[in-house]
Amino acid sequence: MSGSGTVTAIPVPHLAVEKRPFLNALKSLRISIRARQKDEAIISYSDEMLTIKLQDAMVQVPATGTWSGSAKIVARTLIPIVTFPPDPDPLPLTFRDDRFYIAGWSVNGSWHPGGVQDLSLPEDATCLDRVALRRRYSDRELEDSGLLQQVRAAEQTVKTQVTHAASVLHDLGITESDLHELVERKLDGLVGD
């Protein structure tokens, strides 16, 4: 409540999507969803496009409405929508009270206001591409985009590989510190691109 006695309402995120394109988009994600049962789906909206992102796949569908953030849900919970789609067309999508709704259907989720909604990596992203994200974005932005775990795993891979390479190159006088400097220079070049 503000000092004048008025309440500022926080707008409820809401979108409308045409039923057929939305269901086709979910169908195209089914294989990825089934392969990774515990993955999260990140649902965002930008430039009149609804985006549903998994760790290794993404679909976009034209939409209209207001959605200034991203919703995270367990990806596998989307599968029943394809089998038993709700009636309305266009389909209303909303997020309120820690739940993501598609018409009358809903599932638990979390809402992340604002953030970096379009942060993503190409399918052929390297380990260093993932590590370089740490120099461009905060942990919160990486978490909101669903990429923080990938970045942390890539950092661990770099550390392990540098340690291994240093042990192999020890007789040549190349140290772990030398290799870390090389990796840092490579990262500087990636971030500068």
C-alpha positions as CSV (number, residue, x, y, z in Angstrom):
1,M,0.0,0.0,0.0
2,S,1.3,3.5,-0.8
3,G,1.2,6.5,1.5
4,S,-2.0,7.8,-0.2
5,G,-4.0,4.7,0.8
6,T,-4.2,3.2,-2.6
7,V,-3.1,-0.3,-3.5
8,T,-1.0,-0.9,-6.6
9,A,-2.1,-4.0,-8.3
10,I,0.5,-6.3,-9.9
11,P,-0.8,-7.3,-13.3
12,V,-1.5,-11.0,-13.7
13,P,0.4,-12.4,-16.6
14,H,-2.1,-13.5,-19.3
15,L,-1.8,-14.6,-22.9
16,A,-4.1,-15.9,-25.6
17,V,-2.7,-18.5,-28.1
18,E,-4.4,-20.2,-31.0
19,K,-5.1,-23.8,-30.0
20,R,-3.8,-25.8,-33.0
21,P,-0.4,-24.1,-33.3
22,F,0.1,-24.4,-29.5
23,L,-0.8,-28.1,-29.5
24,N,1.5,-28.7,-32.5
25,A,4.3,-26.9,-30.6
26,L,3.8,-29.1,-27.6
27,K,3.7,-32.2,-29.8
28,S,7.1,-31.3,-31.2
29,L,8.5,-31.1,-27.6
30,R,7.1,-34.5,-26.5
31,I,10.2,-36.5,-27.3
32,S,12.5,-34.1,-25.4
33,I,10.1,-34.0,-22.5
34,R,9.9,-37.7,-22.2
35,A,13.7,-38.1,-22.5
36,R,14.2,-35.8,-19.5
37,Q,11.4,-36.3,-17.1
38,K,12.7,-33.9,-14.5
39,D,13.5,-31.0,-16.7
40,E,11.9,-27.7,-16.3
41,A,10.0,-25.8,-19.0
42,I,10.5,-22.1,-19.1
43,I,7.5,-20.2,-20.5
44,S,8.2,-16.6,-21.6
45,Y,6.8,-14.0,-24.0
46,S,8.5,-11.5,-26.2
47,D,7.7,-9.8,-29.5
48,E,4.2,-11.4,-29.7
49,M,5.7,-14.9,-29.4
50,L,5.2,-17.4,-26.6
51,T,8.3,-19.3,-26.0
52,I,8.6,-22.7,-24.3
53,K,12.2,-23.6,-23.5
54,L,13.5,-26.9,-22.3
55,Q,17.2,-27.6,-21.7
56,D,17.7,-29.0,-25.2
57,A,14.7,-27.7,-27.2
58,M,12.5,-24.7,-27.8
59,V,9.3,-23.8,-29.5
60,Q,7.6,-20.5,-30.3
61,V,3.9,-19.8,-31.0
62,P,2.3,-16.4,-31.8
63,A,0.4,-15.0,-28.8
64,T,-1.1,-11.8,-27.5
65,G,-1.3,-10.4,-24.0
66,T,0.9,-9.4,-21.1
67,W,3.6,-11.6,-19.7
68,S,6.5,-9.6,-18.2
69,G,8.7,-12.4,-16.9
70,S,9.0,-16.2,-17.1
71,A,7.1,-19.1,-15.6
72,K,8.9,-22.4,-14.7
73,I,7.1,-25.7,-14.5
74,V,8.0,-29.3,-14.7
75,A,8.1,-30.0,-18.4
76,R,6.4,-33.4,-18.3
77,T,3.3,-31.8,-16.9
78,L,2.6,-30.4,-20.4
79,I,2.1,-33.8,-22.0
80,P,-1.5,-34.3,-20.9
81,I,-2.5,-31.1,-22.6
82,V,-1.7,-32.7,-26.0
83,T,-3.8,-35.7,-25.2
84,F,-6.7,-33.9,-23.5
85,P,-6.7,-30.3,-24.8
86,P,-9.0,-27.8,-23.2
87,D,-12.0,-26.5,-25.2
88,P,-11.5,-22.8,-25.7
89,D,-9.8,-21.4,-28.8
90,P,-7.8,-19.3,-28.4
91,L,-6.4,-20.9,-25.3
92,P,-6.0,-18.5,-22.3
93,L,-2.7,-18.9,-20.5
94,T,-2.2,-17.2,-17.1
95,F,0.1,-17.4,-14.1
96,R,-1.3,-16.7,-10.6
97,D,-1.0,-18.0,-7.1
98,D,2.1,-20.1,-7.9
99,R,0.2,-21.9,-10.7
100,F,0.4,-21.9,-14.5
101,Y,-3.0,-22.2,-16.1
102,I,-4.0,-23.2,-19.6
103,A,-7.8,-22.6,-19.6
104,G,-9.1,-24.7,-16.7
105,W,-6.0,-26.9,-16.4
106,S,-3.2,-25.9,-14.0
107,V,0.1,-27.0,-12.5
108,N,2.4,-25.7,-9.8
109,G,5.1,-23.4,-11.0
110,S,7.3,-20.5,-10.1
111,W,7.2,-16.9,-11.5
112,H,10.3,-14.9,-12.3
113,P,9.5,-11.3,-13.0
114,G,11.4,-9.5,-15.8
115,G,14.8,-11.1,-16.3
116,V,16.6,-12.2,-19.4
117,Q,13.7,-13.9,-21.3
118,D,15.6,-14.4,-24.5
119,L,18.8,-15.8,-23.1
120,S,19.6,-19.0,-24.8
121,L,22.4,-21.0,-26.3
122,P,22.6,-22.5,-29.8
123,E,22.4,-26.3,-30.0
124,D,26.1,-26.5,-30.9
125,A,27.3,-24.4,-28.0
126,T,30.6,-25.4,-26.6
127,C,31.6,-25.8,-23.0
128,L,33.4,-22.5,-23.2
129,D,30.3,-20.8,-24.7
130,R,28.5,-21.9,-21.5
131,V,31.2,-20.7,-19.2
132,A,31.3,-17.3,-21.0
133,L,27.7,-16.7,-20.0
134,R,28.9,-16.1,-16.5
135,R,30.8,-13.0,-17.7
136,R,27.6,-11.6,-19.3
137,Y,24.8,-12.5,-16.9
138,S,24.2,-12.7,-13.2
139,D,23.4,-16.0,-11.4
140,R,19.8,-14.8,-11.1
141,E,19.5,-14.1,-14.8
142,L,21.1,-17.5,-15.6
143,E,18.7,-19.2,-13.1
144,D,15.7,-17.4,-14.6
145,S,16.7,-18.5,-18.1
146,G,17.2,-22.1,-16.9
147,L,20.9,-22.1,-17.9
148,L,22.6,-21.9,-14.5
149,Q,23.1,-25.6,-14.1
150,Q,24.6,-25.9,-17.5
151,V,27.0,-23.1,-16.8
152,R,28.1,-24.7,-13.5
153,A,28.5,-28.1,-15.1
154,A,30.6,-26.5,-17.9
155,E,32.8,-24.7,-15.3
156,Q,33.4,-28.0,-13.5
157,T,34.3,-29.6,-16.9
158,V,36.8,-26.9,-17.6
159,K,38.4,-27.3,-14.2
160,T,38.7,-31.0,-14.6
161,Q,40.1,-30.8,-18.1
162,V,42.6,-28.2,-17.2
163,T,43.8,-30.2,-14.2
164,H,44.2,-33.3,-16.4
165,A,46.0,-31.4,-19.2
166,A,48.4,-29.9,-16.6
167,S,49.3,-33.3,-15.4
168,V,50.0,-34.5,-19.0
169,L,52.0,-31.4,-19.8
170,H,53.9,-31.1,-16.6
171,D,57.2,-32.5,-18.1
172,L,57.1,-29.7,-20.6
173,G,57.0,-27.1,-17.8
174,I,53.3,-26.1,-18.5
175,T,51.4,-25.5,-15.3
176,E,47.8,-25.5,-14.4
177,S,48.1,-21.8,-13.9
178,D,49.4,-21.4,-17.5
179,L,46.4,-23.4,-18.8
180,H,43.9,-21.3,-16.7
181,E,45.4,-18.1,-18.3
182,L,44.9,-19.7,-21.7
183,V,41.3,-20.5,-20.9
184,E,40.8,-16.9,-19.6
185,R,42.1,-15.4,-22.8
186,K,39.9,-17.7,-24.9
187,L,36.9,-16.6,-22.7
188,D,37.8,-12.9,-23.2
189,G,37.7,-13.5,-27.0
190,L,34.3,-15.2,-26.7
191,V,32.8,-12.4,-24.6
192,G,34.3,-9.8,-26.9
193,D,32.6,-11.3,-30.0
